[in-house]
Amino acid sequence: MAFRLYDQTSLIQIIFWLAGATFVIAFICCFACIALILLRTQALKNLDRERHLPVGEKMGLKFSRANSFLVDTAFERTRRALFASFAAALLSVFVITALIVAYECDHRPPRERPL
């Protein structure tokens, strides 16, 4: 007999909800990473545009080079964090799936279990 929680919610349903939530988190991380790449590209285009201005308008060029470095550094750190959370979410989906399979195999009647 399956373990039951409040209002006839079985453990397997809770595990499915957790797997769905981790999949949604992984999906959001994927889109956040794509958005971050697009934002970085746009920021670097703006910095390049400023570098090609006439001499009188290059007042913040040193500041722009420092900003370019900061944009790259922040991008790399954020990208690593997003990829790590994406990988963790996918890993948790695989672990939860393995738990579901193990749970279902253990709780079958003896005649239905594979030999």
Backbone bond lengths (Angstrom), bond angles and torsions (degrees), N, CA, C in turn:
res aa  C-N    CA-C-N  psi(-1)  N-CA   C-N-CA  omega(-1)  CA-C   N-CA-C  phi
1 M - - - 1.452 - - 1.525 109.29 -
2 A 1.303 115.65 136.26 1.463 120.73 -177.02 1.526 111.19 -73.07
3 F 1.318 115.93 149.21 1.454 122.69 176.21 1.525 108.68 -68.43
4 R 1.339 117.32 127.26 1.458 121.29 -176.99 1.525 110.58 -112.35
5 L 1.332 114.87 139.53 1.453 120.59 174.59 1.523 108.71 -109.98
6 Y 1.295 116.10 -165.28 1.467 122.19 -177.52 1.529 111.60 -54.56
7 D 1.317 115.95 136.30 1.466 123.98 173.55 1.527 112.69 59.57
8 Q 1.301 116.34 42.90 1.465 122.95 174.09 1.533 114.08 58.61
9 T 1.313 117.13 29.78 1.461 121.17 176.21 1.521 107.87 -89.38
10 S 1.306 115.98 118.79 1.463 118.65 -177.61 1.524 110.33 -83.51
11 L 1.307 114.73 162.06 1.461 121.13 178.53 1.522 110.90 -60.49
12 I 1.316 116.60 -36.21 1.462 120.44 -178.46 1.529 110.61 -65.04
13 Q 1.345 117.97 -36.32 1.469 120.94 177.36 1.523 110.72 -66.62
14 I 1.321 116.53 -40.04 1.467 120.30 177.95 1.523 109.94 -63.36
15 I 1.330 116.63 -41.70 1.462 120.24 179.24 1.532 110.06 -64.14
16 F 1.333 117.32 -39.98 1.462 119.87 177.08 1.529 111.42 -63.17
17 W 1.335 117.46 -40.54 1.467 120.12 177.73 1.530 110.50 -63.58
18 L 1.326 117.15 -41.15 1.467 120.24 178.24 1.527 111.12 -64.47
19 A 1.332 116.48 -40.20 1.466 119.50 178.38 1.526 110.29 -64.28
20 G 1.319 116.90 -41.39 1.463 120.54 177.58 1.521 111.85 -63.34
21 A 1.320 116.52 -41.35 1.466 120.20 179.63 1.525 110.99 -65.16
22 T 1.321 117.47 -41.44 1.465 118.62 179.20 1.525 111.28 -68.13
23 F 1.340 116.68 -32.99 1.466 119.20 176.22 1.527 110.57 -65.82
24 V 1.319 116.75 -40.95 1.470 120.23 178.14 1.522 110.07 -63.88
25 I 1.319 117.61 -40.79 1.469 121.03 177.74 1.525 110.39 -61.53
26 A 1.333 116.83 -43.78 1.462 120.30 178.86 1.520 110.86 -63.10
27 F 1.313 117.22 -40.05 1.465 122.26 179.28 1.532 110.67 -64.02
28 I 1.334 116.78 -43.36 1.466 121.21 178.53 1.523 110.25 -64.50
29 C 1.326 117.49 -41.00 1.466 121.10 178.22 1.526 111.08 -61.73
30 C 1.324 116.44 -38.33 1.463 120.45 178.72 1.525 110.14 -62.86
31 F 1.330 117.38 -47.20 1.460 120.16 179.07 1.522 112.09 -67.42
32 A 1.326 117.61 -35.30 1.464 120.53 177.05 1.521 110.58 -64.38
33 C 1.317 117.13 -37.97 1.461 120.63 178.64 1.529 110.69 -66.21
34 I 1.328 116.88 -41.84 1.468 120.42 177.48 1.535 110.11 -62.65
35 A 1.343 116.64 -43.79 1.463 120.48 178.69 1.524 111.07 -62.74
36 L 1.318 116.43 -38.79 1.465 120.70 178.94 1.526 111.06 -64.44
37 I 1.317 117.01 -41.19 1.464 120.33 178.28 1.525 110.22 -63.12
38 L 1.341 116.81 -42.04 1.468 119.80 178.90 1.526 111.60 -65.88
39 L 1.324 117.26 -40.25 1.467 120.27 178.49 1.524 111.26 -64.90
40 R 1.325 116.93 -40.41 1.462 120.34 178.84 1.524 110.42 -64.10
41 T 1.320 116.36 -42.83 1.462 120.24 179.00 1.522 110.25 -60.28
42 Q 1.340 117.03 -44.11 1.461 120.74 179.78 1.526 110.97 -65.48
43 A 1.328 117.80 -40.65 1.468 120.43 179.56 1.524 110.87 -64.66
44 L 1.326 117.46 -40.75 1.457 119.77 179.17 1.524 111.50 -70.02
45 K 1.329 117.68 -32.97 1.472 119.99 175.14 1.526 110.72 -64.05
46 N 1.346 116.23 -41.49 1.463 119.73 177.95 1.521 111.41 -63.53
47 L 1.324 116.80 -39.71 1.470 119.73 178.51 1.528 110.95 -67.38
48 D 1.323 117.63 -39.75 1.467 120.45 177.38 1.524 111.16 -64.85
49 R 1.319 116.43 -38.22 1.461 120.48 178.96 1.526 110.31 -62.22
50 E 1.344 116.22 -38.17 1.455 120.37 179.63 1.530 111.03 -69.30
51 R 1.298 117.79 -31.60 1.465 120.89 -179.98 1.528 111.91 -67.56
52 H 1.324 117.03 -27.27 1.463 120.40 -177.37 1.528 113.15 -94.50
53 L 1.316 117.47 12.66 1.459 120.68 177.91 1.528 109.94 -74.47
54 P 1.330 117.77 158.80 1.473 120.49 174.46 1.533 110.78 -60.77
55 V 1.334 116.06 159.50 1.461 121.89 -172.59 1.519 112.22 -56.26
56 G 1.303 118.90 -39.08 1.468 121.51 -178.14 1.518 113.05 -65.56
57 E 1.319 117.18 -22.01 1.457 119.66 -176.50 1.530 112.94 -102.15
58 K 1.329 118.61 6.45 1.460 122.18 -176.50 1.525 112.29 -93.18
59 M 1.293 117.49 40.32 1.457 120.28 -174.15 1.532 112.12 -63.98
60 G 1.281 117.93 -34.76 1.460 118.86 -175.06 1.513 113.55 -107.10
61 L 1.342 118.00 31.91 1.468 119.75 -174.80 1.527 111.91 -66.18
62 K 1.332 118.09 -43.50 1.463 119.70 178.69 1.527 109.82 -61.84
63 F 1.312 115.25 -41.68 1.450 120.17 178.32 1.531 110.24 -63.60
64 S 1.330 116.90 -36.51 1.460 120.74 179.84 1.517 111.36 -66.44
65 R 1.326 117.23 -39.10 1.464 119.44 178.29 1.525 110.72 -65.31
66 A 1.324 116.21 -39.60 1.466 119.49 176.26 1.529 109.92 -64.82
67 N 1.336 116.35 -40.21 1.464 119.87 177.91 1.524 111.20 -64.04
68 S 1.323 116.60 -37.17 1.466 119.88 178.47 1.516 110.40 -60.97
69 F 1.327 116.15 -43.02 1.464 119.95 177.55 1.520 110.73 -64.15
70 L 1.342 116.60 -43.09 1.461 120.23 179.67 1.518 111.92 -65.28
71 V 1.337 116.87 -37.73 1.467 120.66 177.76 1.521 109.41 -62.57
72 D 1.344 116.51 -45.83 1.466 119.62 179.99 1.527 111.51 -63.97
73 T 1.330 117.60 -42.69 1.457 121.44 -178.80 1.534 110.85 -65.12
74 A 1.322 116.24 -47.30 1.464 120.18 179.70 1.525 110.68 -63.66
75 F 1.328 115.78 -38.94 1.463 119.91 178.86 1.524 110.64 -61.55
76 E 1.333 116.56 -46.88 1.464 119.81 -178.26 1.530 111.53 -62.58
77 R 1.312 117.11 -43.15 1.463 119.86 -179.80 1.527 111.03 -65.06
78 T 1.318 116.34 -44.04 1.461 119.77 -179.50 1.514 110.95 -67.34
79 R 1.320 116.67 -39.18 1.466 120.66 179.40 1.535 110.26 -63.31
80 R 1.314 116.51 -43.07 1.468 119.50 178.45 1.525 111.28 -62.59
81 A 1.332 115.96 -41.98 1.467 119.56 179.54 1.530 111.17 -64.46
82 L 1.331 116.65 -41.53 1.461 119.52 179.43 1.519 111.83 -67.03
83 F 1.326 117.19 -42.58 1.459 119.45 178.22 1.527 111.14 -65.24
84 A 1.328 117.08 -36.46 1.462 119.90 178.17 1.533 110.94 -65.71
85 S 1.334 116.96 -42.15 1.463 118.76 179.07 1.524 110.92 -69.19
86 F 1.328 117.23 -35.20 1.465 121.29 176.21 1.530 110.29 -63.24
87 A 1.323 116.35 -45.59 1.465 120.51 179.42 1.532 110.78 -65.10
88 A 1.318 117.18 -39.44 1.468 120.15 178.58 1.524 111.05 -65.12
89 A 1.330 116.87 -40.16 1.469 119.85 178.78 1.526 110.68 -65.17
90 L 1.335 117.19 -42.79 1.462 119.61 178.69 1.526 111.18 -65.57
91 L 1.319 116.74 -40.72 1.458 120.29 178.07 1.527 110.78 -62.17
92 S 1.322 116.26 -40.36 1.468 118.59 179.44 1.523 111.13 -67.15
93 V 1.337 117.99 -33.75 1.464 120.14 175.73 1.528 109.93 -62.70
94 F 1.339 117.22 -44.30 1.466 119.88 178.94 1.528 111.70 -64.66
95 V 1.327 117.36 -40.40 1.464 120.64 179.62 1.525 110.20 -65.74
96 I 1.332 116.41 -43.59 1.466 120.07 179.69 1.528 110.54 -64.03
97 T 1.338 116.85 -39.30 1.459 119.77 177.22 1.524 111.01 -62.97
98 A 1.324 117.27 -41.83 1.459 120.40 177.41 1.531 111.12 -63.70
99 L 1.330 116.98 -38.48 1.461 119.88 177.00 1.526 111.59 -64.58
100 I 1.322 116.13 -40.15 1.469 120.23 178.49 1.523 110.15 -61.93
101 V 1.329 116.63 -46.88 1.466 120.59 -179.71 1.532 110.41 -61.34
102 A 1.335 116.58 -44.79 1.458 120.08 179.75 1.524 111.14 -64.38
103 Y 1.324 116.68 -40.81 1.461 121.65 179.75 1.525 110.64 -63.72
104 E 1.320 116.36 -45.53 1.466 120.39 -179.31 1.524 111.43 -65.85
105 C 1.319 117.63 -39.29 1.468 120.36 179.28 1.527 111.08 -66.73
106 D 1.317 117.37 -35.80 1.464 121.08 -179.48 1.520 113.05 -72.92
107 H 1.318 117.62 -30.49 1.452 121.05 -172.39 1.526 113.70 -101.52
108 R 1.300 118.03 13.37 1.467 120.26 172.99 1.524 109.16 -79.56
109 P 1.316 116.71 151.98 1.473 118.05 172.44 1.535 109.42 -62.38
110 P 1.325 118.14 154.04 1.472 121.34 -174.72 1.532 113.62 -56.03
111 R 1.318 118.71 -33.85 1.458 119.56 -177.16 1.530 112.22 -72.21
112 E 1.347 117.97 -19.54 1.467 120.96 -178.58 1.521 112.67 -94.25
113 R 1.300 119.04 -11.29 1.458 121.30 -178.53 1.520 110.38 -70.22
114 P 1.327 116.38 139.96 1.472 118.12 176.19 1.526 110.56 -68.21
115 L 1.322 115.58 151.21 1.469 119.70 -178.97 1.499 111.89 -74.14
